[in-house]
């Protein structure tokens, strides 16, 4: 179970030097085909942190062809995650931890945002067997040691975004997360972090494994939830298939079943995407998606995390994807 203090750091003096704690806050402006990744990776045992602000508006193989990137490595690590400001102009404040927080950013080229993030449910602890139906059968964290602690939260995000002087109103439902634990960034296994929202009434959030070099099928099922009318229901099974251009997911179909026995079938297509690499050892195939479920159209995001070791090992098979 996640408590308000879990918004803050979890390390102690004996933690491994690779201990990492992350905050991910994605949001979007659907009418403008704009998706924003706001990501913080802290390394408290080393006293440093990374922050990445990426604004996406197109499908491309190249990160640098997106609308805006501000990726800064090795800034001083905050003393607390409850209320901090970084030298790159990003600040967080947990006004009500796990319920409401504010995120502000003042960047370069007249680019900034000022957001309020209001949770729509209790944080979903993927390692709590009372919450996640797959947790009890696991001996280890859901993915690897970097998810020794992990929760996901779907929120209403409102405010203003300015991109190179052009103003946009932000009013969306999106899903962010917090992770903590030792993170060895070398030859990590592949995982897809996938979610789609259809307003406040329905969000489907999923973790699944994937071996893109050998199959387009999504498996094995790892974790996830359905948020429907303010209540969360753990996902007990998922199956799906994606199509690709090289390593970029272009669309797919997905079926999930939750603890009620209720099944949702979704189809989706990518509307903007790129290789996003907030730290050098891994690339994340970041894709924003138009998603259809039972005739309703929603908006979603997937991050397919793949180590560069895996990509180089399987380069010929992945390049053959068309």
N, C-alpha and C positions, 0 to 999 in steps of 0.2 A: 504494500500500500504506500502511495506517495503522499508525503506530508508537505506543508508549506515550506519548511526548511530545506526541502529537496530542490528548491529553485537555486539554492546556493551551492557552494563547493562541498565535495565529499571526501577529499583526500586528507591524509594525515602524514605525520613525519616519516612513517615507515612505508608510504606508498611507493610503488615502482617509479623509476625515473621517467618511464614512458606514459605515466598517468595523463589522461586527456579528459577534459570536460567541454562539451559542445552545446551551443544554442543555435537552432535553425528556425528562421522566421521567413517563410516564403509568403508572397502576396502577389496580387495581379490586378490589372485593369483590363477587363475582358474586351471592351469595345475598341481598345487601341492595340490589341494583341500584345500586351506588355506583361511579362512576368518578371518578378524580382526575387532574387535569392539574397537573403541577409544572413550571414553565417559567421559564427565566432568559434574558434578552436583554441582553447586555453591549455597550456602545459604548466601547471602550477609548480611542479617539482623543479622545472627549469627556469621558472620566472618569466616566461614569454607567452605571447598569444598571437594568433593570426586572425584577421578579419577580412571577409570577402563580401563585396557588394557587386552583384552582376545583374544587369538589366537586359532581358532578352526580348527580341521582337521578330525573330526570323529563324528558319531552319538552315543551319550551316554546320559544317564539320569543325569550324574554327571558332574558338572562344572569342578571339579578338575581333571577329566580325559582328559581334553583338553590339547593342546600343551603347553600353557603358560597362566598364570594369574598373573596380578599385580593389585590388588584392594586395594586402600588406602583411608581410611576414615579420615575426620577431619584434613585435611591439611589447611593452611591459605588460605583464599579466595583472589583471585587476586583483585587488585584495578581496573583493566580494562580487558575486554575480547579482546580488539584490539591487545594486545601484552603482553603476560605473560609467565612465567615459573613457574612450580610447583616443589616441593621438590622431587617428584618421577622421575624427568627427562623428563617430558612432557612439550613442549612449543608450543605456537600458535603465529602466527603473521599475522594480516590482511594486507597484502601488498597492496591490493586494495579491501576494504570491499565490500562484496557481489559479487566480481568478481574473486578474486584470494587470497588465503592465504596459508601459509606454516605450516606444522605440523611436529614436530620432537620429538623423544622419545629415551632416552638412559636408558635402563632398566638393569636387572641383567641377569646372565647366558648368556652373550654375545648376548643379544637380543635388537634390536633397529629398528627404521625406520626414514626415511627422505623423506617427501612427499611434492609435490606441488598439490594443489587442485584448479582447474580452472572451474568456473561455466559455464554450457552450456545454461543457460537461466536466466531470471529474477527470483528472489525468489518468490515462490508460497505461498501467504498469505491465509491460509484456513479460516480466519475470514473476508476477504474482499469480499463483494457481487459482486463487479465489476470483481473479478477474479474467485471466487469459486461459482458455481451455487447453492450450498446448503446453503450458508452462510446467505442469506437474510431471510430464513424461520426460522433460529435459534434465540432464545432469549438469549441463553447462548453460551459459547465457544464450539468448536466442540466436545470435550471430557469432560473435567471438568475444574475447575478454573486454573489448572496448564498449560492449553493451552489458557489462556487469550490472550497471544501472541504466535504465532507459524508460522514458515515458513519452507518449504522443498526446497531443492535445489539438482539437479542432476549435477554431475561434472565429468570431466576427472581427474583422480588421477594418478600421475606418481611419480616414485622415486624408493627407495630401501628398502627392508625389510630384516632384519637378524634375524633368529630364532635359538637360541642356536648355533651360529656360522655358520649356513648355509645361504647363500645369495640368495635372490630372487629379480627379477625385478618386479616392480609394474607398471602396465599400464592397468587401468580398468575404466569403467564407473559405478559409484555407487551414491547413494542418501543419503544425510545427512540432519540434521535439527537443528533448534534452537527453544527452548520453554521458556516461562517465565510466571510467575504468582504464586499465592499461591498454594502450593502442599500439601494437607493433605494426608499423606501416611497411610491410614487405610481403608480397605474395598473399594478400588477403583473399578470402573466398568471395565469390560473387553473390550479390544480393540486390533485390529490387525493392525499393521503398515507394509505394504506389498509393495514391488516394484520389478520390473524386468527390466533389460536393455538388448538391442540387439544392442550394439555399440552406437555411438552417434546419430544415426538416430531415435531410438525409445526407450522410457522408459515409463512404466506404473506404476504409484504410487497410492496407495490406502490406505484409512482408512476404516475399517468396524468394527462394533460391533460383538460380538460372545458370545454365552452362551454354552460353550463346555459341560457342565454337562447335558444339555437337548437336544442338537441338534448338528449335524455336519454341518448344513447350516450356511453360513456366512451372518450375518445381525444384525442390520440394516445398510444400507449404510450411511457413514458419510461424506467422502470427498475424493478427489483424483484428479489426472490429467494425461493426456497423453501428453508426450513431443515427438513431431514428427517433424523431420527436423527443429529443433530450435524454434518451437512454441508450447506453452502450451494450452491445451484445457481441461477445467474442466470436470470431470466425473459426469454425472447426475444420473447414476444408475449402480449398481453392484450386482452380485449374484454369489454364488459359494458354493462349498462343499469340506470339507477336511476329510481325514481319519487319524486316530491316533493310536499310541501305548502308552497307558495311556494318558498323556497330551502332548506327543510329536507329532507335525504334521508330517506326513510321505509323504503327497502329496495331490493333489486335482485338481479341475478344477475351472476356474473363467471366468466370462464374464463381461465386462465393456462397457458402452456406453458413449461417450463424447458429448459435446455441439454441435458438427457437425452432430450428429446422427450416427457417425461411431462406430461400435461395434468390439471389439477384444475378441477373445476366446483363453484362455491360459490353458495349462495343466502343472503340475509341480510335481517334486519329490524332497524330501529332500536328500542332500548329506552330510551335517554335522549339528549337532544340540546339544543343551544342555539346561538345566535350568540355565539361566544367571540372577544373582541377584545383580545388582549394589547397591541397597539399600535393607535392610532386609525385609521390609513389603510386597514387591511385588517380584514375579519371572517373568522373561520374557522367554518364550519359544522361544529361538533364533534359527532360522533355515535358513540355506543357501540352495538355491534351484537351480536345473536345470529346466529351463522353456522353453516350446515350444509354439510358436505363429506363425500360418500360415507357418509352415514348417521351421521356423528359431529357432535356439537354443540360448538362452540367459542365463544370470545368475541373480539370485534374492536373496532377503533377506526378511524374515518376522520376526517380533517380536510380539508375542502374550502376551500382558501384563495382568497378572492375580494377584489379591491380594492373599496373603496366607490365608486370612479370607475366601475367596471364595473357595480356594482349600480344606481347611479343612472342610468347610461346606458341600462340595459336593464330599468328598474323595471317597466314595464307587462307585458313578456313574462314576467318572473319571478313577478309577482303573480298571473298567470293560471294558474300551476301549482296543481292541486288534487289 
